[in-house]
Amino acid sequence: MSLRSLWQRFRTAKLRSHSNRELRGAVKGKDNFVFGHIDVVSPEKFTMGDGCSFNHGCYVHAGNGVAFGNDVTVSANACVISTGIDYKAWAAGRKRHVSEGKVTIGDHVWIGANATVLPGASITGPYVIVAANAVVKGTFTQDHCILAGDPAKIVKTFEGNE
C-alpha cells in the first residue's frame, strides 16, 4: 500500500470520526462529513439526509428544529438558526421573548460562506445556491436558482444542464 493511499484512508477515517462527535445526537443519514470544527446546539432536534457536508466554523442552532435533505453543503462560517429574539416582546418587557421557527432545507442546497439562515426559513426547491453573506428568511420553493442579498431573494435561475 502506498503512502498516498494510507494518507487518504487516515484522512477519511478522521473526518468520519469528527462528524460523529460533532453531530452526536442528530438524526443523520449516510456519508455526512465535517471539515474542521462546527458548533451544533440541540443536535437532538437536527435531522439530515445522506451526503451532507459542513465546513469549518459552521453554527447550527436547532432549538426549534432544523431539517436538511440529501446533499446539503454548508460552507465556512455559515449559520443556520431556528431560534432568536422577538425584539417587540423583549422591548415590551415580556419574560418570554424568544422567536421560534423550524428551518427546512431541501435536497441539493449549497449554503455559501458566512450566509445566515434565520428561524422559520424554508428552502424546498432542489439545486439552490445561497450566496456568500446572504441572509435567508421566508420560504423559497423555486428550484435551480441562486439566492443572494439581505434579505435574500432570487437573483438568478439556471438550467440543470449548465
C-alpha positions in Angstrom: 0.0 0.0 0.0 1.4 3.4 -1.0 1.9 6.3 1.4 -0.7 8.3 -0.5 -3.4 5.6 -0.2 -2.6 5.3 3.6 -2.9 9.0 4.0 -6.3 9.0 2.2 -7.6 6.3 4.4 -6.5 8.1 7.5 -7.9 11.4 6.4 -11.3 9.8 5.6 -11.4 7.9 8.9 -10.6 11.1 10.8 -13.4 13.1 9.1 -16.0 10.4 9.8 -14.9 10.2 13.4 -15.1 14.0 13.8 -18.5 14.1 12.1 -19.9 11.6 14.6 -18.5 13.6 17.6 -19.8 17.0 16.4 -23.2 15.7 15.3 -23.8 13.4 18.3 -27.5 13.1 18.9 -28.5 14.3 15.5 -30.6 12.1 13.2 -28.3 11.7 10.2 -28.1 9.7 7.0 -25.0 8.1 5.5 -21.8 9.7 4.3 -22.1 13.0 6.1 -18.8 14.9 6.7 -17.5 17.7 8.9 -14.3 19.5 7.7 -13.0 21.3 10.7 -14.8 22.4 13.9 -18.5 23.2 13.9 -21.0 24.1 16.7 -24.4 22.4 16.9 -26.8 23.5 19.6 -29.6 21.0 20.4 -28.4 18.3 18.0 -31.2 16.0 19.0 -33.5 18.4 17.1 -31.3 18.3 14.0 -32.1 15.9 11.2 -30.2 15.4 7.9 -30.3 13.1 4.9 -27.4 11.5 3.1 -24.3 13.2 1.8 -24.4 16.4 3.8 -21.1 18.3 4.5 -20.1 21.1 6.8 -17.1 23.3 6.5 -15.1 24.8 9.4 -16.8 27.4 11.6 -20.4 26.4 10.8 -23.0 27.1 13.5 -26.3 25.3 13.7 -28.8 26.2 16.4 -31.6 23.5 16.2 -33.5 24.5 19.3 -36.8 24.7 17.3 -35.8 22.1 14.8 -33.6 22.1 11.7 -34.1 19.6 8.9 -31.7 19.1 6.0 -32.5 16.9 2.9 -29.8 15.0 1.0 -26.6 16.5 -0.4 -26.7 19.8 1.6 -23.4 21.7 1.8 -22.8 24.3 4.4 -19.7 26.5 3.7 -17.3 28.1 6.1 -18.8 30.2 8.9 -22.4 29.9 7.8 -25.1 29.9 10.4 -28.5 28.1 10.4 -30.6 29.3 13.3 -34.1 28.1 14.4 -34.5 30.4 17.4 -33.9 34.0 18.1 -35.1 37.1 19.9 -38.6 38.6 19.3 -37.5 42.2 19.7 -41.0 43.6 20.2 -41.7 41.2 23.1 -38.3 42.0 24.5 -38.8 45.7 24.3 -42.2 45.3 25.9 -40.5 43.6 28.9 -42.1 40.2 28.4 -40.1 37.4 30.0 -40.7 35.1 27.1 -39.2 36.9 24.1 -37.8 34.0 22.1 -38.9 33.7 18.5 -39.5 30.3 17.1 -39.4 28.7 13.7 -38.2 25.4 12.3 -35.7 25.6 9.5 -36.2 23.3 6.5 -33.5 22.9 3.8 -34.4 20.6 0.9 -32.2 18.4 -1.3 -29.1 19.6 -3.1 -28.7 23.0 -1.4 -25.4 24.8 -1.1 -25.2 27.4 1.7 -22.3 29.8 0.9 -19.7 31.1 3.3 -20.9 33.5 6.0 -24.5 33.1 5.0 -27.2 33.1 7.7 -30.5 31.2 7.6 -33.0 32.6 10.1 -35.8 31.0 12.1 -38.7 29.8 10.0 -36.8 29.8 6.7 -37.6 27.1 4.2 -35.7 26.3 1.0 -37.6 23.4 -0.6 -36.5 23.6 -4.2 -33.6 21.3 -5.3 -30.4 22.8 -6.6 -30.5 26.1 -4.8 -27.3 28.1 -4.1 -27.3 30.6 -1.2 -24.7 33.2 -2.0 -22.0 34.1 0.5 -23.1 36.6 3.1 -26.8 36.2 2.2 -29.5 36.4 4.9 -32.3 34.0 4.3 -35.8 34.4 5.8 -39.1 33.3 4.4 -40.0 30.5 2.0 -38.3 29.6 -1.3 -39.8 26.9 -3.5 -38.0 27.7 -6.8 -35.5 25.1 -8.0 -32.2 25.7 -9.8 -31.7 29.3 -8.5 -29.3 31.5 -6.7 -30.4 33.4 -3.6 -28.4 36.5 -2.6 -28.7 39.7 -0.5 -30.1 40.8 2.8 -32.8 39.8 2.8 -32.1 37.0 0.3 -34.0 37.0 -2.9 -33.7 35.1 -6.2 -31.1 36.8 -8.3 -30.6 34.2 -11.0 -32.1 31.0 -12.3 -30.3 28.3 -14.2 -30.9 25.2 -16.2 -30.0 21.8 -14.7 -27.6 21.1 -17.5 -25.5 24.3 -17.4 
